[in-house]
Amino acid sequence: MGKMNFYKLANWIGIILSISGACLYGSVVYSSNVHFSALTLPVSLAPGTVRTPTFMTDFDENYIITLDFDRQSGIDKIGCFLGSPALHPEMCEGVPHLINISWTVFQGERVIAQGDSSREVGTLFSYPEDAAGKITGGSRPRQLAPVMYTDVIQRTIGGFRAAKGQRYTLALEIKRDASALQAAHPQLVVRIPPDRNEHYALESWWQGTRSVLLGLVGLVILVITQCLRLLGRRKGPHPGGVGLAGAPPE
């Protein structure tokens, strides 16, 4: 392979790698605009029917339907009202479970999933940062494995399989008066499971890192190719037919 062909090949490899890195980085930037929560809507928990606006999902994923409450609301024994996991059942004696909600997911006018809150076991809580140690004497129990430490308490009421880029609506039938929880600012949220957030965030990070590496390798190849070309020209014959040693050609 001649020098010129080698330079051309190396040049094209550098260009392709640089463009590939830029395109991959562009896809990462675009994907950063996706939403883990497809719907967040303040909701009244008085008996009746609620129909949400249309919302779009950004992942081919199992989405969960939750009611989110402000843990700092000051409502005493809010976990008992929501149906807390039985870490200390005696704390909830005589406190009624107020969440009794059936739900239906529509795609257009077609029903694609339905269920009710009674099919969900317990509550997904967000405890204060030191709660696990205080409750269990230092060891984190399995019941708390999926917990995120925020000021939000999530009560899961259902879930459904969604397709990326599709539009849905959700209808709730609230069968039991839970308006006593209104002071905790309930919000209806449709989201991917919290443990999947980390998966997609890590995947996005890796794609971003790979795009930067591809772009850098491409740029390095281009720079080295240009440097070799310049060196080759400087070592070549001088004008007037004089060779490297200064002697005229034969």
PEZITA-V909827 format. One record per helix or strand. SS is the DSSP state (2 for helix, 1 for strand). FROM is the first residue (numbers start at 0). LEN is the number of residues. If there is no record, write none. Layout:
ss | from | len
SS | FROM | LEN
SS | FROM | LEN
//
This chain:
ss | from | len
2 | 2 | 29
1 | 36 | 6
1 | 47 | 4
1 | 54 | 2
1 | 60 | 10
2 | 70 | 3
2 | 77 | 5
2 | 88 | 4
1 | 100 | 7
1 | 109 | 7
2 | 116 | 3
1 | 123 | 1
2 | 130 | 6
2 | 141 | 3
1 | 151 | 11
1 | 166 | 8
2 | 178 | 6
1 | 186 | 6
2 | 193 | 41
1 | 237 | 1
1 | 241 | 1
1 | 247 | 1
//
